[in-house]
Amino acid sequence: MTPNDELRKPREEAAIVLDYLPNGYPFENKPAHLKSPVAQAVGKTRFVLLELVPRTGTALQPLEEVYIGEGKRDKIHHIQGRLAFERLTHTARAELEFVLKDIVQKEEARFVEFFNKAQPLSTRMHSLELLPGMGKKRMWEIVNERKIRPFSSFQDMQDRIKLMPDPRKVIISRILEELQGLDKHSIFVERAAPPRE
């Protein structure tokens, strides 16, 4: 298990609603009475984009946190499946960055831990280099500084690393890149398992 894996829990327990479509997708070619309500959401821990079906008579609100774990779910009937970034509605895309900003802010310690424990991916590439705005020079500054003393906060990082971009923005940008599938490497977002042959 690598430090990158430590950021992940076995399953998503909670998700944040990005958009709620009480009458289903408008583009679905079904009669209105056959369409079911659907919510687009992002998992709080592994940032998996999900399509959720609410319980009958339950209305959801954008930015609402819902329980999707193994136990009794009060608002979600079932998880329809993973959602490709391209299938997000305009509303869901608009809310996504706001939701990520909120999660990164509230769970700062978890992401500071990534900077403290991130390891090389290969002899030529360090996982810190996957972050936007992190070249080899800044990566070495972070690695050398954390040997002296682990970082305690985002502010501590910015105080100790010269010209360090805002770590919050760096992490949010990286999560968005991973959700869009712009890189084969995944630090924060759990990728779907490849289909079996």
C-alpha positions in Angstrom: 0.0 0.0 0.0 1.4 3.4 -1.0 0.8 6.7 0.8 -1.4 7.6 -2.2 -3.6 4.6 -1.3 -3.9 5.7 2.3 -6.0 8.7 1.0 -8.6 6.2 0.0 -11.1 4.3 2.1 -12.5 0.9 1.1 -15.9 2.4 -0.1 -17.6 5.7 -0.4 -19.8 6.3 2.6 -21.1 9.8 1.7 -21.7 11.8 -1.5 -22.5 15.4 -2.2 -25.4 16.0 -4.6 -24.3 18.1 -7.6 -27.6 18.2 -9.4 -31.1 16.7 -8.9 -33.4 15.9 -11.8 -36.8 15.1 -10.3 -38.2 14.1 -13.7 -35.1 12.2 -14.9 -32.9 13.3 -17.8 -34.7 15.6 -20.4 -32.9 13.9 -23.3 -34.1 10.4 -22.3 -36.4 9.0 -24.9 -39.0 7.6 -22.5 -42.5 8.7 -21.7 -42.6 11.0 -18.7 -44.4 8.4 -16.5 -41.5 5.9 -17.0 -38.7 8.4 -16.1 -37.4 8.2 -12.6 -35.8 11.0 -10.5 -32.0 10.9 -10.6 -29.2 12.8 -8.8 -25.7 13.4 -10.0 -23.2 13.3 -7.1 -19.5 13.1 -6.2 -18.2 10.9 -3.4 -16.6 12.7 -0.5 -13.6 10.4 -0.1 -12.5 9.1 -3.5 -14.3 11.7 -5.6 -16.2 9.1 -7.7 -18.9 10.6 -9.9 -22.1 8.8 -9.2 -25.7 8.6 -10.5 -28.0 8.1 -7.5 -31.7 7.1 -7.5 -33.5 8.7 -4.5 -36.1 6.9 -2.4 -39.7 7.5 -3.6 -41.1 10.8 -2.3 -37.6 12.1 -1.4 -36.5 15.4 -3.0 -32.7 16.2 -2.9 -31.0 19.5 -3.0 -27.7 20.4 -4.7 -24.9 20.5 -2.2 -26.8 18.2 0.1 -24.7 15.4 1.7 -26.3 11.9 1.4 -25.3 8.6 2.9 -24.5 5.9 0.3 -22.7 3.3 2.5 -23.7 -0.3 3.2 -26.1 0.5 6.0 -29.7 1.7 5.8 -29.9 4.7 3.5 -32.5 7.2 4.4 -32.6 9.2 1.1 -31.0 7.1 -1.6 -32.7 4.0 -2.9 -29.7 2.7 -4.9 -26.6 3.8 -6.8 -27.3 3.5 -10.5 -23.6 3.5 -11.3 -20.5 5.6 -12.0 -20.9 8.6 -14.1 -18.5 9.9 -16.8 -17.5 13.5 -16.4 -19.0 14.2 -19.9 -22.4 13.2 -18.7 -22.5 15.8 -15.9 -25.2 18.4 -16.4 -24.3 22.1 -16.6 -25.5 22.5 -13.1 -23.4 19.6 -11.8 -20.3 20.9 -13.5 -20.9 24.3 -12.0 -21.3 22.9 -8.5 -18.4 20.4 -8.7 -15.5 22.9 -8.2 -17.4 24.6 -5.3 -17.9 21.2 -3.7 -14.3 20.1 -4.2 -13.1 23.4 -2.7 -15.3 22.8 0.4 -14.0 19.2 0.9 -10.3 20.2 0.5 -10.8 23.1 2.9 -12.6 20.9 5.6 -10.2 18.0 5.2 -7.0 20.0 5.0 -5.1 17.5 7.2 -5.8 14.7 4.8 -4.3 16.6 1.9 -1.3 18.0 3.8 -0.6 14.4 4.7 -0.3 13.7 0.9 2.4 16.3 0.6 4.2 14.8 3.6 4.1 11.2 2.4 3.9 11.3 -1.4 6.4 8.9 -3.0 8.1 8.5 -6.4 6.0 6.7 -9.1 9.2 5.6 -10.9 12.9 6.5 -11.0 12.0 9.5 -13.3 8.7 10.7 -11.9 7.5 11.7 -8.4 3.8 11.7 -7.6 4.2 15.4 -6.5 5.1 16.3 -10.0 1.6 15.3 -11.2 0.2 18.3 -9.4 -0.3 21.4 -11.6 2.6 23.9 -11.3 4.9 21.4 -9.6 8.1 20.9 -11.5 11.2 19.0 -10.3 12.6 22.0 -8.5 9.5 22.6 -6.4 9.1 18.9 -5.8 12.7 18.7 -4.4 12.0 21.7 -2.2 8.9 20.0 -0.7 10.8 16.6 -0.3 13.8 18.3 1.4 11.6 20.5 3.6 9.4 17.7 4.9 12.5 15.8 5.9 13.4 18.6 8.3 9.8 18.7 9.7 6.5 17.5 8.3 4.1 20.2 7.0 1.4 21.0 9.5 -1.0 23.0 7.2 -1.3 24.5 3.8 -0.1 27.8 5.3 2.9 26.1 6.7 3.8 24.8 3.2 3.4 28.3 1.7 5.6 29.8 4.4 8.4 27.3 3.9 8.4 26.7 0.1 9.3 29.7 -2.0 6.7 30.8 -4.6 4.5 27.8 -3.6 1.2 28.1 -5.4 -1.9 27.8 -3.2 -2.0 24.1 -2.3 -5.8 24.1 -2.2 -6.1 25.3 -5.8 -3.4 22.8 -6.9 -5.3 19.9 -5.4 -8.6 21.0 -6.8 -7.1 21.4 -10.3 -5.6 17.9 -10.1 -8.9 16.3 -8.9 -10.7 18.0 -11.8 -8.0 16.7 -14.3 -8.4 13.2 -12.9 -12.2 13.3 -13.1 -11.9 14.3 -16.8 -9.4 11.5 -17.4 -6.7 13.9 -18.6 -3.9 11.8 -17.1 -3.3 8.0 -16.8 -2.1 8.5 -13.2 -4.6 8.9 -10.4 -3.7 10.3 -7.0 -7.0 11.4 -5.5 -9.8 9.9 -7.7 -10.6 6.3 -7.8 -10.7 5.0 -11.3 -13.1 2.4 -12.5 -11.7 -1.1 -12.8 -11.0 -2.1 -16.4 -13.6 -4.4 -17.8 -12.8 -8.1 -17.5 -12.0 -10.0 -20.7 
